[in-house]
Amino acid sequence: MLTAAETTAKMAEHMNFDQQFNDEQALAIQFKVTLELVQMFVNTFLATGDDGYLDTAITLATNLPSISESVDATRDEIILNLTNIKAYWNGLSSQILGSRSAVTAEGIGEGVNTPMAAYQLSRLYTRRYDECGGSEELAKAMEQTEEALGESSAGDPNRWGMLQTMGRLAHDRFERLGFVKDLERSIQCHEEALAVTPADHPTRATLLENLSMWLATRGSQLGTLQDIEDAIQHADESLAATPADHLGRALQLKTLSWHFYSRYRQLKDVIGHEHSGTLKDLEKAVTLAEEAVAMTPANHPSQGELLYTLGRFVFIKFCEMGNMQDCLYALGVNQDAWSCSLSAPTTRIKAASYAALILFGLGRWQESSSLLEDAVKLLPTVSPRFLGRNDQEHQLSALSNIAAQAISAALAAGKQASHCLTFLELGRGIINGLIMDCRSDISELKSKNPDMFERFDHLRIEIDSRSAYDETTYEQVSKRRMEAAEELEETLVNIRLLPGFSGFLSPPNPTDLMAAAEEGSIIIVNCTCYRSDAILVSKSVIKSLPLPLLLCKEAYMRMKSLRTDMIRGLNSTYRARNRALRQFLLWLWDAVVGPIFQELQLNPVAADITPPRIWWIGVGPLSMAPFHAAGNHSEGSTDNTISRAISSYISTIKALSFAREKSLELLSRTDSKVLLVAMPGTPGESPLGSASAEVSDIAGEIEKSTHATVLEHPSASEVLEKLQSCEAVHFACHGITDARNPSNSHLLLFKHNGSAAATADPLTVEKMSSTRIKTAQIAYLSACSTVDNVSEKLSGESIHIASGFQLAGFSHVLGTMWKSNDVACRDVAVAFYRSLLDGQGDKGHGKVSFSFHQAVKELRQKRLRQPIIWTSFIHTGA
């Protein structure tokens, strides 16, 4: 591609801007030709981001000939628009200024009209969105493109481009937020664009392919088989419109293969896998994926993705038909996909997961372990930018399982428990950083060394991009990607030379992990389809314990039953549900907690002795299991957790170390402040009748030793402002967990609109995380489901409101795992603060967990046969 300067020189050979025209028609021709050149350079700028092309466009516009006053006005408007674009691009202005009113060039027939100006701005905003991927840029791009569409007519030659852009942007927002209306808008735009695109137009194949993908997405979302059928038809038409030797054809074949796989899945759910029609679709998917791989050069950046797709389909075929040749074929293909160093890290990691699973099944444990450890090491190069919200659950579920699988394979291969744990810590820490960008190695780098962070982030975005490449650019892109990978390695070395960053994105030191167990054992329960084990960390040793009675499939089924059948239901089923939960807690003791306590020699303790502290880290299906309540809860039994230990939860050992960085000053200072927030009424939600009474009773306990500030129906901003001078906060309100976007999980407060109407005001995890509260120590979330992860696909991760508060800086967060009884919430909260502030015993972090343990134990004594009520309460943190 010529540079802007080279193109200008070529153009100058054919045009002489200084030539004087006397003929009015010749001047009009010159104006029109120059205007077309301006448009060409603007388009090239929008496509490449090289502002040299924009500078050339401005130069050309400045040299437009003068014919009349109206033509001069047109020229001036063009120059104004282009210079405003230039200013925006350079970051000198956050808004595009200037008039965009239509000006018709008298005597010319074509000029700059409002739709064209709006369209150029929409392309600029779209380019900016493509560069940084932010939600704000996406919203602006969509708004501007909708405006351009509204101002254009049905016969506007640029309308199809606007529709195509709008369709893509709407689909991107659907992936982020999951709103079906955005998916519908995307399909509508593509269908309209397709209707006005000539059969021989070069973009028709792309339109057909995109439309097929969006229809398939809707078909999978809504279970509509006709959408899948239409997707197959459009993908077939896309292939027919593409030359047989065009590299883009490989990606079209991959798209079509996924459509056949989607139809196989839907038909299988309806008529069963044994039906020959469903297997034909699966075999067709394999054949198409093979064609895509065969026509793609080995060094093409998309080769890994194509191989992974083929490997996945072949593995599924093996699972369906049991042919060992398919198993070995799937292994080889996924290993090849993993070896594609130029492909996106997310694709390579998913391929490694499949290959390692097959290797493990074949008894090749050392190979499986080595492959998974290499995949964990690749996690730092994954960019969160490419994890759209709708796709995030699927993508992160595949990535998050890698660390757990690595532990299982390593233990099977005979590796030390300390070695296994370092990889689990590294993997889970990175995944938590991708889900919620706070309190991770990367967020610390961003805060303390933004220039180095920008370098690191730019390179991982470049490496993890999934752009399509044609036959004219892929070799150049491949070369650049190899260079970027080398630059990233060099950047990581430089980061680790910075003060405080020597361990940046590296496996932690086992000595540091044992130091975190100074105040009590840390227990990691790892459950995968490979095997199940506990890793036990004490201050002197890290060891593993096999859990042969803990079967992955059974664990998933029991946890699903817990969430859907036991803790939710009608009042008429309450007794039966409590009975089922007691059976679940017995199973959890027999399969997990009992063997662990026997190994750690944790025995029942007398009533006057403080039990030892332990911390739980659940990995896999048991990430949200109530280990603290496991066991036999019949009268007099001590075969249960609560009779032998004080339980706390944490997401990683590093998070535990972070929670302990600050000493607990609330109990040692008479000037400490506690903020109490009550929401007895919330717009759009059921009333919380006991919220005000709960806060009033707690205030009475607190005022005996320190200061309490009560806010009733406050806004989120009011709470954040007050928190800056408080050591602790108590919320009595509604809590909402957002499975698609964990950072959007929130507590519902009150937005005052200055009128009779009011709306709920969400205090989100994202808001809390971005707020630095130096005094933060204890957050008590007396709200429903504040320690609940409602995402099935991310069930292996501790993603909830409480973890967000802890990541925001609170050393202790107390909450509930599911909807709780209002009276029970009030009783536990009041008992907790009474014990916490009684001036007796430990005044450090241990006092918080002890006081909460005692409060829950008191409730358990009153409601022994109703574990649904008392099991919900848990402590997370230091």
N, C-alpha and C positions, 0 to 999 in steps of 0.2 A: 504493500500500500504506500502511495506517495505521501510525503509529509505535506503540511499545509503550504510551506514555502515552495516546494517543488511543484505542487499543483498550480499555485499562483503563477509561477514562471511559465509553465506549459500554457496556461490560459492567456498570458500576456502575449504569447506568440501569435494568437488569433484575434486579440482585441487590443486596440490602442485607446486607452481612456482619454488621452489628450487630443485625439482626433476631433475636429470640429465638424459637426453635421449641420447643414443648412436645411436639409429636407426634413419636414415634420414627421413624415412616415418613418424615415430612417432613425430619427430620434426615438420614436415610439418602439421600434424594433430593438434598438439598443437597450432601452429601459426594460423591456420584457425579458431579453436574454440575460441581462445583468441580474434582474430579479430572480430568474431561475437559478443562476449561479449562487446567489445569496442563499436560496433555499437549499441547494445542494450542499453547501458548506455547513449550514445549520444542521442538516440531517446527519452529516458525517460527524459533527461534533457530538450530537446527541447519541450517536451509535458508539463512539469511541471514548468520549470524555476528554479528548485532546482539545484544549481551548485555543490552540493555534488556528484551528479551523474556524472557530467563532471570531477570532481577531480578523481573519481574512474576510469573513462575511461582513463584518463591520466596515472594513476598508472598502469593499465593493459597494456597500450601501451608501457610504459617504460620497462615492464617485458616480452615483446615479445622476444622469443628465437632468438639467432643469428644463421643463417644457412649459409649465404653467403653475399658478399658485397652488392649485389643488394637488398637482403632482408633487410639488415641493413639500406640501403637507404630508403626503403619503411617505415620501422619503424620510422626512423628519420623524414620523411615527415608527418607521422601520428601525431607524437608528436608535430611537428611544427604547423600543422593545429589546433590541439586541444588547444595548449597554446595560439595561436593567438585568437581563439574563446573565451577562458577564459579572455584574456586581453580586448577584445572588450566588453564582457559581464560586466566586472567590470568597464567599462568606462575609462580604461587606454589608449585606443587607439580608434580613430574614424574610423580607416580603418583596414581591415584585410590584414596583411602583409604576405609575404612568398610565395614561389612557389607553384603552384597547377598543375605542370606538371605530366603527367601519369608516374608511375613507376610500372613495372611489376616484381613481385617476381619470380626470376628464380627458377624453380622446384616446384613452388606452383600453379600455374594455376589461382589463384585469388589474386588480390592485391588492392591497392587504386588507382582508376582511376580518371581522371579529371571530368567526369560527377558526380561521387559520391561526390567529394570534393565541386563542385559547388552547388550540391543539398543540402549538409549539410549547406553551407553558406546561401543558399536561405531560408532554414528553420530557421536559426538563425535570419536573418533579418526579416522574417515573425513574429517570436516570439517577436522581439523587437517592431515591428509595433503593434502587438496585445496588448503589454503592455502599450504603450503610445499613439497610434492612430494618430501620426503626419504624415503630408503630406510627409515630407522628408523620414521618415522610410518606408512609403508605396511605394514611388518611388524607393528606394533602394531594397526593397523586390521584386518588380516587375522586376527591372533590373536584379537582381541576378537570379531570377527564369527563366526569359527568356534566360539568358546565360546557365543555367543548361539544359533547354530544347533544346537549340541549340547544345549543346555538347553531348546530349544523342541520342541513336539510337532507332529505332522503337521497338526493342526487349528488351530494357532496362527495368528490372522489376520495377524500381523506376519511370518510366516515367509517369505512371498513377497518382502517388502522386504529381509529379511536375505539371501535367495538372490540377489536382484538386485545388492545391494551386494557380496556376496562374488564374484559373477561378474565384476563390473567390476574389483575390486581384483586378482583373480587374473590377469585379462588385462593389467592395468597391470604386474604383476610379470613376466609373460611378455615384455612389450615391453622391460622393463629387462634381464632376464637371459637370455631365450630358452629357458627350460625348457618343454618341450612339456607336462609334467605340469600346469603352471599353466594352459596353454591348455585342456587337457582338463577341468580343474576348472571353468574359466569356462563352458565349454559345458555341463557337467553341471548347474551351478547354474541357468543360464538355462533349460535344458530342464525342470528340476524346477519352477522358478518359473512357467514357462508352463503347466505341467500343472495348477496350482492357481489360475490366474488366470482369472476369468470372461471369456467371449467379449466382453462389452460393457464390460469394465473399461478406464478411460482409459489405463492404463499398458501395456496389452497390445501396442499398436503399437510402443512403444519396446522392449519385450522381444523382439519378433519381429525388429526391425531389428538389435538388438545380437547376437542369436543368429545371424542371417544373416551378420554381419560376422565373428564368431569362427569359424563354420564355413568361410567363404571363406578365412580366414587359414590354418586347418588344411589346407584343400584345396590352397592354394598351397605350404605348407610340405612336405606329404607327397605332393603330386601325385595326390590322390584326387579324381577327377572327381565322384563321388557327393556329396561335401561341397559342391562348387560348385553342383550341381543342387539340393541341399537349401537352400542359401543363397538361390538365386533364388526358390524356393518360399516361404520365410519372408519374404523382402523383398516379394514380391507380396502376401502376406497382411497385412503391415504397412501397405502402401499402401491396401489395401482397408478397413482399420480406421481410416483417417485421413480426416477431412473434406477434400473437394476443394479448399477455399479456405484450408486451414491451412498456415502458412508452413513448419512442420516437414516438410511433404510434399516440399519441394524437396530437403532433405538425404536423405530416403528415396529419392527418385528418383536422386540421385547415388550412393547406396549400391548400388542395383539396377544402375545403369549399370556400376559397377566389377565387379559379379558377372558380367555378360555379357562384359565385357572379359577377366576371368579365364578364363572358359570358352573364349573365342576363343583366348587364349594357349595353354591346355592342348591344345585340339583342333589348333591349328596345329602344335604340337610333334609330335603323333601322326600327323596325316594331311596336313599341309602347308597353306600359306596359299592355294593355288589352289582349295581345296575351297570350294564356295559356302556350305556350312553355317557355316564359321568366319567368313567375311566378313559373313554375316547377323548374327552375334553382335556383330561390331564396329560394324556400321551401327545395330544396336539400342542399343548403348552410346551412340553419338552422339545418337540420337533422344531417349533418356531424359535425357541431359545437357542437351540443348537445352530440354526441358520444364522442367527444374529452374531453368535460368537465366531462362526466360521468366516464371516465376511469382514471382521474387524481386525486391524493390525494389532500385533502383540503389544506395541508400545502406545496404544491409544488410551487416553485417560478413562474412557468408558468401559474398557475391557474387563476390569474387575467387577463392575456392576453387572455386566452381562453374564459373566461366569457365575457370580453369586446367584443370579436369578435361575440359571440353568441348574446349578448345584442344589438349590432349594427344591425345585420341582422334581428332580431325580430322586432326592432323598424322600420326599413325600410319596413318590411312586413306589419306592422300596418299602416304606411303611405300609402302604396299601396292599402290595402284591408279594412282598417277602422274597424277592429275587436278590440273591447275594451279589450278583453282578451289578445291579443298580446301586447297592450299598457302596461297593468299591468305586464305581463310577462317580457317585456323589462325593466321596472322599477326595478323589483326585481333582475334581473340578473345583471344590471349595478350597483345597490347598493351593490350586493355581490362582484363584481369586485373591486369597490372602497374600500371595507373592507379588501381586500387581502393585508395586510401590508407587505408581503414579495415580492410582485410584484413590477415592475419598476414604479417609480413615474409618468412617462409620461403616462403609461397605466392607472393608477389609476385616473389621472386628466381627461383624455379623457372619462373614464367611468362616472366620476362625472358630466361632462358636459351633457352627455345624460340623466342621472338620474335627474339632476336638471331641465332640460328642460321639462321632463315629469311631474315632480312635479309642476312646474310653470303652465303648461297647465291644471293640475287638481285643480288649485287654492290653492295648499299647499305651499304658499309663504314663510312661516317661515322655513319649511324644506328645500326648494330650496335654500334659502339664506344661511342657516347654512352650507349646503353641499358645496356650491361654495366658501364660505369664508375659509373653511377647505382646499379646493383644492388650493386656492391662497397661503395659508400658506405652502403648500407642494412644491411650485415652487422652493424654494432655493435648494432642493435636486436633481433637474434635472441637469444632466451633459451634457454640450454642446458637449462632445466627441461623443455621440451617435446620434447626429443630423447630418447625412450625408447631403451634400449640395443638392443633388437631392431630398432628403426626407425632407429637412429642412423646405421648404415652407409649406408642409402638416403638419408636426409635430408642428411647431411654430404657424401656423394659429389656430390649435386646442387649444394650450396653451394660446395664446395671447387673445383669445376670453373669457377666463375664467374671467379675471378681469372685462371686460365690462359687462359680464353676472351677475357677483356678484353685481355690482352697481344696475342693473335693478331689480334683485330679492330683494335686500335689501330695495330699495325704495318702492317696492310693499308691502314689509313686514312692512313698516312704520318706518324704521330705519332712523336715522339722516343723513343728507347729509355729515356732517363732518366724520362720521363713514364710509360711503361709499367711500369717497374720499381717505381715508388713504389706503384702500385696492386697489384702482385703482393705486395709486402711487407705492405701493409695487409691484404689478403685472407687471406694464409696465416697471418699473425700472429693474426688473429681466429679463424680456424678452429682453429689449434693451441690457443688459449685455450678454445674450446668443447669440444675433445676432452679436453684435460688442463688443468685450471684452475690453471696455475702459470706464472710468469714471463711473464705477458702484461700489457698495460696495465691490464686489469680486475682481475687478481689483485693488482697493485701498489696500485691504488686501495683495494681491500678491506683490504689490510694497513695502509696509511698513513692512510686516511681512511674508516673503516668507516661513518660516518653518511652521507657523500656516496655511498658505494657502495650502501648500502641504498636510498637514494632512486633512484639510477640503475637498480638491479636491479629494484626494485618496478615502475618505469615500463615497463621493457622486457618484464617478465612480463605486465603488463597489455596492452601493445600486441600481443604475440605470442601471446596466448591463442587457443584454438580452441574456446571454449565454444559451445554451441548457444543460439540466441536465438529466443524465440517472438514472435508478432505484438504482444504487449503490452509487450515490453521492448526490442526491437531499436533503436528510435529513441533511447531513453535511452542504451543502450550505445554506439550510434554517436556520439552527442554526447560521451560521456565518453571514447571512444577518440580523438577529435579533440583534446580537451583534453589527454589524456595525451601525445599526440605533440608538442604544443606545449610541454608541461612538460618532456619529455625533451630537446628542443632547448635549452631554457633551462638545464636541468641540465648538458648537455654544455658550454655556454658557461661556466658557473660552475666546472666541473671544470678546464677549461683555464686558468682564472685562478689555480688553486692552484700553489704552488711545485713545480716538477718535472713538471708535467702539461700544459704548454703544447701538447704534440703528442699529447695523449690521443686515441687512435682516429682519428688523422689520417694521411694519406699522409706518409711520411718525406721529409726534405729530401735531394735528390740529392747535395749536398755531404757530408752525413753518410754516405751510402752509399759514396761514393768513398773517404772516410777509412778505411772498414773494409778497403779493399783495399791498405792501406799495405804489408803484408808479403807480398802476392801477389795474383794475379788471382782474382776470384770469377766462376764460370761458371754461369749459369742455363740449363738446357736445358728449353725449353718445347715440349711436343708436344701438339697438340689436333687435333680433326677439321677445324679451320679451316686450320691450317698449322703448320709447325715452325720454330723459330728458337732461336738462342742469344743471350743477352744477356751481354755481356762487360764486367765492371767492373774498371777499374784505378784507380790513385790519381789519375789525371788525366782520365779520360774514361769514359763509359758508352755503349756502342755495341751494335748488333744485327748478327747474322749469319744470313741465311736458311739453312736446312738442307733443301734440296729432296729429298735422298735419304732423309730421315727421314719415313716415312709412318705416320700414327697407327695405322691398322688393323694394319699389319705389325709395328709396335712392340709392340702389345698381344699379338699372336700369338707373337712371339719371346720376350717376357717370360714369357708363360704357359708356353711350352715350356721355358724355363730353369727355372722353378720346379717343374714337374711331371715333365718327362722327363729333364732333364740332371743335376740335383743330387741326385735321389733315384732309387733303383732297386736291382736285385739286383747282387751281385758279378759275375755272369756278363755283365752289360751295362756294366761299369765302363769298359772301353776305348772302347766305342762312345759312351758318354756324355761322356767326356773329349774325344773327337773332335768331337762336336756342340758342346761348349762352346767349343772353339778356333774353330770356324766362327762361333759367335755373337760372340765377341770380335773377330774380323776384321770382321764386319758393323758392330759398334758403332764400330770405328775408322773405317771407310769412311764411314758415314752421319753420325757425330757428332764424335768426338774428333779425327780427322785434319784435317778442315776448320777446326776451332777452333784447333788447335795451329798450323796454317799461318797463320791470321790473327794469332795472338798471337806468332808467330815463336819457338815453343818447340821447339828442336832438341835432338838427342841431346847429352848432356854426358859429359865424360871421367870415368873412375872416381874420380879424386881431387878432383873438384869437386862441391860440394853442389848438387843440382838445385834449381830454383826451386819455391816452394810454390804450390799452387792449391787452391781450395775449390770443390766441386761442389754444386749445388742442382738436383736433378731434379724436374721438375714434370710431372704426367700419368703416362702408362704407364711412363716411365723413371725414376720417383722412386726406385726401388730398383736401378737398373742399376749394374753394377760398372765405372764409368768408369775407375777406377784400374788396371784390368787389361785395358783394351781394346787391341787390336792384334795384330800378328804375333809369336808367341812361338816361332818356330823358332830354331835355334841361330844366334847372331850377329846377329839382326835387332834394329834399334832403332826400328822403326816400331810403337812401343807406348808407352803412357802411362808405365809404370814406368821406362823408360830416359830420360825427358825431364823428369819432374816428380815432386814429392812431393804426393800427393793426400790431401785431407781432405774430410769431408762436413759439411754444416750444413743446418738446416731453413730458416732465414731469415738475412738479413744482420744483423738486430737481435740474433738469438740468438748470432751470432759476436761482435758487440760486447760482449754480456753475458758471454760466456765469457772475454773478455780483460780484464774489469774487475779481476780479481785477478792479481797477478804470481805467477809460479811460484817458490815458496820452497823446494820440496822439495830442489832441487839445491844451494842456497846455504847451508843450515843443517845442522849436524851433529846437531842434536837432532830432526830430522824423524822421523816414525813412519809405517810402512807396515803396514796390517792385511792379513794373509793368511788367507783362508777356504778350507778344504778340505772337500769333501763326497764322500768316496770311496763312501759308501753313502747312499741316499735311499729312505725307505719308498715302495714302489709304483713305483719307477723302476729302470732297469738300473744296475749298479754302474759307477763311474768308476775303473777300476783305476789310472790314472796320476795321479789328483788329488793324493794325498799326496806322491808323488815330485816332481810339478811344484812344489808349494808348498815342499817341502824344498830343492829346487835354487834356487828364487828367493830363499828366505831366506838361503841361502849367499851369493848375490851382494849382497843388500841389506846384510847384516851387515858387509860390508867397508867401508861408508861411513856407514851410519845404522842405525836401529833397526827391527826387524821383530817383530810380534806374530802368533803363529800360533793360529788357532782351528779345531779340527776338530769337525765336527758341531755347530755352534752354533745357537742359536735366532735368529730375526729380531731380537728385543729385545736380545739380547746383542751382535749386530753393530752395531745402531744406537747402543747405549751406547758401544761402543769407538770408533766412528767419530768421536765428538765430539772426540777428541784426536788424530786421525790426518790426515795430508795425502793419503794414497793408500790405496786398497783393491784387493785382487786376489781375485777369486772363481774357484774351480775347482769348478763345480757344474752342475746342470741349470738350463736356462732355459725358461720357458713364455711364449708370446705369446698374449694373449687378443684375438681380432679383434673380438668384440662390445663388450668394455669394455677399451680400451687401458690405462686406469689400473690395471687388474687384472693386467696382464702382470707376471711375477715371476720371481725366482730362488728355487729350492727349497732351504730350509735344514732345520733339525731341531727338532721340538717335543718337549721332554721332558715326559712326562705323569706322572712319578713312579712309573712301573710298567715292566714289561717291554715293554709296547706303546708304540710311538712313531709319530708321524705327521709328514708333511712340513709345514714351516712356511714359507709363502710370504712373501718380502720383496717387496712389490708396489711398482710405480711410485708409486702413491698414497701409500704409507707413506714412501717416499723423498722425495717432493715436499713432504710436510707436515713433514719434519724439516729444520731449519735447521742445516747443518753448515758453520760458518764456515771451517773449515780445508780443506774439500773442494777437491781439485785434480785428481787422476787416479783414474779408476775403470777397472780392467782386468777385463772380463767374459769370462773364459775358460770360456764356457758355450755350449751350442748355440743358434744362431739369436737372439742378443741384438740383432742389427741386422736383423731380419726382420719385415716387415709381411705377415701371412698373410691380411689382409682384401682380397679382390678389389675390393670396392666402394670401399674407401678406399686403393686402390693409388697414388693420386696424392699421398698424404700420407706423410711420414716418421714413422710411429707405431710405436715399438718400445721395448724395454727400455732400450736405450742412450740414446735421446732423452729418456726419462723421467729417467735419472740426470743428464743434462746440464741438464735443466730444474730439477732439484733443486739444482743449484749446482756440479756438477763441470765444470771447464774442459775436461777431456779425458776422453773415454770410448772405450775400445778394445774391439772385439768382433768377432763373426762374423756373416756373412749367412745361413749355413745350417749344418747339422750338420757338424762338423769331425772330422778324424782326431785321436785322443788324443795320439799321438806328435808330430804336427805342432803341436798346441796347446802342448805342453810345450816344444818346440824354439823356437818363436817367442817365447814368454813369457820364457824364460831369456835368449835373445839380446837381447830388448828391454831387460830390466833391466840386463844387462851393459853395453850401449851407453849407456843412460840415465845410469848411475852411474859412468862411466869417468873423469869429471872433465875431459873434453876438449871444446873448442869452446863453442858456445852453451849458456848455462844458463837460457835463457828458454823460452817456449812452443814455439819452433821445435825445441828438442832432443827433445821428446816425439815429434813427428811424424817427425823424422829417424830416431830410434832405431827406431821401429816400421817405417818404410819399409825400413831396412837389414835388419831381422830378417825381414821378409816376402820381401825380395829374395834373401836367403840361402836361404830355403826354396824359392823359385822355381827357383834354380839347381840345387837337388837334385832337384826334381820338375817340371822344365820341361814335360814332356808330360802332366802331371796337374793342370791348372788347377782342377779341382774342389777340390783340397786347399788351394792357396795363394790362390786368388782370394777366398775367403771372408773373409779378415782385412781389417778396415778401421778407420780412425781417424776419429772425429768430434770437432769442437770447435775450440779456439783454435789 
